[in-house]
Amino acid sequence: MKKIRHVRLNLLLLQLPLINLLLFTTFSFAQDYGEDVEKKDTPPPGLARCNGVYMSYNSGGREKLYPRTKNATAQAWSFKATAMIVNTGIEEVKGWEMFVGYRHREIIVSATGAVSSDGDFPYDASNGTTFIGSPNTDLKTSIETAGDYTKISTNIEITGTLFGGRGTATPLPRSIKLVNDGWQCPAATSKGGTMQVCCKRNPKFKAKKKTKTKFTPRRHGDLNIIYDVLQAYTSNYMAQASYYIYNDSPLGRLDHWNLTWEWMRGEFIHSLRGAYSAEKNPSECLHSKAGQFYGDLDFSQVATCQKKPIIKDLPAERKEDKLLGMLPFCCKNGTLLPALMDASKSRAIFQLQVYKVPPDQNRTAFFPPQHWKIDGIVNPQYKCGPPVRVDPTGFPDPSGLQATTYAFATWQVICNITKPKPKAARCCVSYSAFYNDSAIPCNTCACGCEDIDTDTCNANARQLLLPPDSLLVPFENRTLKAKVWAKRKHMAFPKKLPCPDNCGISLNWHVNSDYADGWSARVTVFNWGANAVEDWFAAVDLGKAGLGYENVYSFNGSRVPPKNQTIFFQGVRGMNFLIGLTNGTHPGRDPKVPGKMQSVISFKKHLGSLNIPRGDGFPKRVFFNGEECELPKFFPKKSSGKRLSGIGFFPSILLVITTFLVIMCSF
């Protein structure tokens, strides 16, 4: 018995080191785990002290990209960064907007947890960009969520490209701030690779009374697109896309609009009403996930199976078509006019039946398409943001009763007009004046030179001065006139001539007269394209000289509020159709003739300090059908032998009336 006890005691002594080791390991693991938890729960610097909205931007590493260059400022780098926004206050932040002021020609390639309100990725953020939540658009308070970080904050993982800089560390942006109304942010502080700021409510801000909304409040842009889900089924839904030009954009317009987007979850358009698809290829569906799921569906009757469909408006004669038309505001052949010009043509609507694929086979699975784009012919260039969920749209009840029916879900897409890049416009302007014999034609390659052989002409040369009558003929017929004019005026004539402007529309602004108390100009619109332009309009921003606008004689004209410095004019009834390029009287020897319309505009010199030849008589900006036209870089010079001031305004009026009568007789 003693022997057995002795053996057990020895075994227990042998096990003690193992027990001690296990206890030590367990304690050490718990201690390490506790340190990790403590480290994980440690808030970023400044977060604990912020009572409002805390934002931070942390730069990660970067890698050099191809091509490798010795010019440090031109070298491209890929970079990664993390931005964070946290609501640490007592007020919910609806539709948060975080602006990041980039300064190294950054191109944002992707971002998780947010999208750019300025456009789709990849996006050129050289001048900064504003991130908005996706899918977390609102930041609730810690009080109402018991500190649920998924509801009070958003982390944004950013990947992109930048240019320049030294070392491997990603340079920080210039600033970060919350741009929602009523919030103010001090200058952000930077330390190491982190930038942070705490934004607070502006106590002096008085918010306008707004209706409470469940989702992000609706905003206004130059072009607003509303995507409503009207009917919902397990495998498909009926949607309505409606868009209109908002009143704050008096110069917005679209002709023969093309609307496109990208389906992200395998959807396809089964049928369309009020519009049609530019391409219909059923085989795209047969070889897709939709073709496998809808095995018995006749895809030859499907509107379009494209992932990126191109939608067009129906022509006017299809408005009463029982299958394709019969919708309000539809079927205007793609014409969308500003409300200032015609309110009845400032909206467009079409409906589409969208079929879904697994795993979205339920009645509440709605995913709007992404990457919206819209354009037209000689129109403003629009940049569209992502679809943002807003409160459902209300419609009058179809029964005719005084009731409102709401959509199942609604998204809003905002598109804003962008300024065309140099040599990327669609229209241009030439200058001439009564005090100078030469006309200044449109800039070389004003509308681009991508489609011509630049080996035969100089794309970077300054345009040649021309006799004014040469502006009436196509560019290819001006060479001999330009050569003779250069010889007569003792000007150099280059061996390699400047390239043409390549614009379908051009406007000539001619200073017609200049007297002590008034002056006048003559504007001529040319259509060098093959297609006619219906319901055209133009606008000329003359700065302070525009305040003296008196009358436009052959067009309908008015000032554009609120500054009243821009003159808006359009063709009168019966003269609002600008024909295209036609053959001359003798096509074998005569040049082609552009469609043209002309009018004189008179002004008063109520300010008394205008110097017409020095630039006050020439436009600051010119628009045709909403598209901003490229202006010459210099004005006609005043000849020393000409007097510009007269005894009064009566001779100016007499000259204007005479010119007007000559123009009308020519028509």
QUIGILIN-V189101 format. One record per helix or strand of 2 or more residues. SS is the DSSP state (A for helix, B for strand). FROM is the first residue (numbers start at 1). TO is the last residue. Records with the same first field share a line. If there is no record, write none. Layout:
SS: FROM-TO + FROM-TO
//
This chain:
A: 2-41 + 72-74 + 142-145 + 149-152 + 283-286 + 289-293 + 299-301 + 316-318 + 343-345 + 468-472 + 475-477 + 479-488 + 543-548 + 612-616 + 650-666
B: 53-64 + 76-87 + 97-100 + 107-112 + 114-116 + 123-124 + 129-133 + 153-163 + 176-178 + 183-185 + 189-191 + 194-201 + 223-232 + 236-245 + 258-262 + 268-273 + 275-277 + 310-313 + 347-355 + 370-375 + 381-384 + 388-390 + 394-396 + 404-406 + 409-418 + 427-433 + 436-440 + 465-467 + 505-514 + 518-527 + 533-534 + 537-541 + 549-552 + 555-560 + 566-571 + 577-578 + 595-604 + 621-624 + 627-628
//
